[in-house]
Amino acid sequence: RCLSGLSKNACQSEQHLGQYYTVPPSHFHTVFPHGLPPRYQQQVKSFNEGCVMVRQPALELISHLKRADYSKPTLRYLLYGVKGSGKTMSLCHAVHYCSKQGWLVLHIPDAHLWVKNCKELLPSSYHASRFDQPIQASNWLRNFRTTNEHFLSKIKLRQRYVWTKRESTEEGRPLGELVDMGVSRVKSSSDVVGAVLKELRLQAGGTEGGFRLAVAVDGVNGLWGRTTLKKEDKSPVAPEELTLVHNLRKMINNDWCGGAVIATLSQTGSLYAPSSAYLPQELLGEEGFDSMDPFIPVPVSLYSEKEFESCYLYYLDRHWLQHPHSQTEEGKKELIFLSNRNPSVLERLCAFL
Amino acid sequence: KFSEEFIKKQVEEFNIGKRHLANMMGEDPETFTQGDINRSIAYLFPSGLFDKKAKPLMKHPDEVFPKQRAVQWGADGRPFHFLFYTGKQSYYSLMHVSTGRWLLKEELEELLVETISEHDYARFIQLMERLLSLPYCSVEEDFVQRYRRQLEIQSSKQQVQPLQYDQHGVAYSTGDGRRKTATGTVLLRDSGSGSISINGTNYVHYFPVLQDREQLMFPLHFMEVLGRFDMQCSVSGGGHSSQAGALRLAISRAMLSFLSEGQVETMRQAGLLTPDPRIKERKKPGQEGARRKFTWKKR
């Protein structure tokens, strides 16, 4: 089931639907320092290797990415589906493909993390009415650095940035320096993030030394909802007033070319959304829908029969299902019934079977 | 204490020992009686003890080991006899042997076409019992039998509704169940894929708790028809556990029309068809809850 020879994503096609392929452990820390769902990370640790199932939505995404024309404005793909149907995993699959192809990957693990549970909110120095989030920004910059090491020295800045009276970054310096500065100077890290995004946007479609830019955002509906953060006078903060959110929205607008934007909706971390909502219209809200429009929706469904078979055999193979009854036909039928072929429910079921 | 295999092994050993003893004494193994055995043992192992029971002994295991009953329960721990838990099952089953029952007061009135008061009826029953207790009552047995009826031994008096067929010829049936203020109705459709929708939503989203989904699974899994039916359920009232219980009853009742008599009986014995009578107990005055008393203060 685990075809480690197929770690080259380029070879994947419909024949491999439902089969697992291994991600080499060296890639894990570089490509996915912060992207994977926590339960999957635990699974990787238990099994000592990371196997991802090849599924229809991910293949569709990859085929679109292969065929897209990169001189036109960016195409936006939206993965949506019921809770636990594998949207984040499909996103990570696509991200892995992109990084294999040599693209620059901008992976934001969960946009909801930026609109809730923030301890420090600094008023921004650059713009009076906006707020900064130093911790989240510096964390993200650190992870960005691990993901895209080799790009940092190649890309040169096209503009001069002034941070404080004494510090400034000159034109022509490598991007890596900017990122390092953002990581070390926590106070201005949100502005650094904004600068990085702007630079990448300008240089993505460029003809000299051009690279492709993939923006992967998980939980994109967090950018347009409400936040749980409050200002000092207890009035709620709108998402536009956060620097990170503002800059990210500029990225998602398709006014640049030479890359792709892949996003997932997520109900689990979303604020003030009913738990039965999973369609783009419900979760994005009017504002979000208008800004994401036009996009290519990619529905992620529950496991089909074949995929369920494959997952079940994978668990058996890894001796994850210890109970003797689970290895019989009846046990399999029970599993199908109890989980209704929902990947996350199945995983939770099998965890203590 | 002594299992059947153990007793069997002892019997084999005794027989083999008997033949060895016969060989040793030079006698014929086939015609070696118990008396011969006793004499040979007394000869081979002379004992100076006086107590007969203390002397060496070789007897058939049936005489040595006390007679005991075979194991009264099956592999799952469920006892075979229905009176097992009284302690003296054979005695009480003997006591309970009843050939029938006396006529009820209404039935007697019907037979005699006259009104009978309670005292009259009680006197009639008294006289019939006295008649039976006298010797030679078998002479008047015909007369007595006219006033006795057989007990109905039917244990499953379920009304099984017939299957209904909708357009496309798919068989379906409905069932409803109640448990502790929750009511549920189920529409079971045959030749489905095992999909269940409750109040319009998927059951995985309606019952996030595993225990509730297992309750739903129980009747189907018991009859091993897991992937056969499609279900449309509607449920209201109560909490999530009682809703799951109500749906379980409804599913088992709806399944009755698809199953045979023997399967209906097994379902009834599994307790799938009995409505759960437990409800919330009333709160009494002077106590904080139904059972909980107020904190007792010594002074």
Boltz contact constraints between the chains, C-beta under 6 A:
constraints:
  - contact:
      token1: [A, 333]
      token2: [B, 226]
      max_distance: 6.0
  - contact:
      token1: [A, 337]
      token2: [B, 217]
      max_distance: 6.0
  - contact:
      token1: [A, 337]
      token2: [B, 226]
      max_distance: 6.0
  - contact:
      token1: [A, 338]
      token2: [B, 213]
      max_distance: 6.0
  - contact:
      token1: [A, 340]
      token2: [B, 204]
      max_distance: 6.0
  - contact:
      token1: [A, 342]
      token2: [B, 204]
      max_distance: 6.0
  - contact:
      token1: [A, 345]
      token2: [B, 204]
      max_distance: 6.0
